[in-house]
Amino acid sequence: MICPKCMTTALRPVTMKAVKVPLLGCPTCKGIWSEDSALAGAVGSKAALKLAIPSYAMKSDACSCPRCKVPLFEYYYPDTEVQIDACKTCKGLWFDSKEIATIRKAEKNKVELICWGCDAVNKLNQDAGESASCHLTIINI
């Protein structure tokens, strides 16, 4: 399979400590290709649920699935600026260099804010400096 970003480099097997399934990586751009939902172990089970391709994902003019050769669809991982490329046919996922680490960090830094007055629940990213407008109790999730 050829890298969907470089379009000339062959993807090679790579290993990640948090993942016990085969992944393919590009030695040139350092991107990672994951078949189906194999990356759930790398990003965590809660984060893996957010990897599903949303209906608003945009078809990419620049990248095609290395397996199916159909255009990938682009969407942002919730509450981050990480743009994921995914195949609607085989459910494969492409992560540019360092995007997996960015998702893991974002998920780790989320806190759940619960208002003791109105029981409103907000999930905010501490690193982004997000805050709520009422008195809240902070619980790490």
Solvent accessible surface area in square Angstrom, and as a share of the most:
residue,aa,sasa,rsa
1,M,73,0.32
2,I,78,0.39
3,C,1,0.01
4,P,5,0.03
5,K,68,0.29
6,C,40,0.24
7,M,119,0.53
8,T,116,0.68
9,T,25,0.15
10,A,51,0.40
11,L,15,0.07
12,R,139,0.51
13,P,115,0.72
14,V,48,0.28
15,T,132,0.77
16,M,50,0.22
17,K,206,0.87
18,A,35,0.27
19,V,11,0.06
20,K,193,0.82
21,V,63,0.36
22,P,115,0.72
23,L,3,0.01
24,L,38,0.19
25,G,3,0.03
26,C,3,0.02
27,P,51,0.32
28,T,91,0.53
29,C,41,0.25
30,K,125,0.53
31,G,0,0.00
32,I,27,0.13
33,W,1,0.00
34,S,0,0.00
35,E,55,0.25
36,D,81,0.42
37,S,69,0.44
38,A,25,0.19
39,L,0,0.00
40,A,33,0.26
41,G,49,0.47
42,A,1,0.01
43,V,7,0.04
44,G,32,0.31
45,S,88,0.57
46,K,124,0.53
47,A,1,0.01
48,A,20,0.16
49,L,144,0.72
50,K,64,0.27
51,L,9,0.05
52,A,72,0.56
53,I,40,0.20
54,P,29,0.18
55,S,113,0.73
56,Y,144,0.55
57,A,10,0.08
58,M,138,0.62
59,K,123,0.52
60,S,6,0.04
61,D,152,0.79
62,A,65,0.51
63,C,5,0.03
64,S,52,0.34
65,C,1,0.00
66,P,6,0.04
67,R,126,0.46
68,C,37,0.22
69,K,137,0.58
70,V,54,0.31
71,P,54,0.34
72,L,0,0.00
73,F,37,0.15
74,E,43,0.19
75,Y,8,0.03
76,Y,120,0.46
77,Y,0,0.00
78,P,50,0.31
79,D,97,0.50
80,T,28,0.16
81,E,160,0.72
82,V,8,0.05
83,Q,58,0.26
84,I,0,0.00
85,D,2,0.01
86,A,0,0.00
87,C,0,0.00
88,K,88,0.37
89,T,94,0.55
90,C,30,0.18
91,K,106,0.45
92,G,0,0.00
93,L,8,0.04
94,W,0,0.00
95,F,1,0.00
96,D,48,0.25
97,S,48,0.31
98,K,166,0.70
99,E,23,0.10
100,I,12,0.06
101,A,62,0.48
102,T,62,0.36
103,I,0,0.00
104,R,106,0.39
105,K,122,0.52
106,A,9,0.07
107,E,31,0.14
108,K,168,0.71
109,N,28,0.14
110,K,6,0.02
111,V,4,0.02
112,E,33,0.15
113,L,11,0.06
114,I,47,0.24
115,C,7,0.04
116,W,178,0.62
117,G,57,0.55
118,C,84,0.50
119,D,107,0.56
120,A,42,0.33
121,V,84,0.48
122,N,53,0.27
123,K,112,0.48
124,L,27,0.13
125,N,16,0.08
126,Q,98,0.44
127,D,92,0.48
128,A,69,0.53
129,G,62,0.60
130,E,84,0.38
131,S,94,0.61
132,A,34,0.27
133,S,121,0.78
134,C,57,0.34
135,H,133,0.60
136,L,43,0.21
137,T,71,0.41
138,I,108,0.55
139,I,81,0.41
140,N,113,0.58
141,I,76,0.39
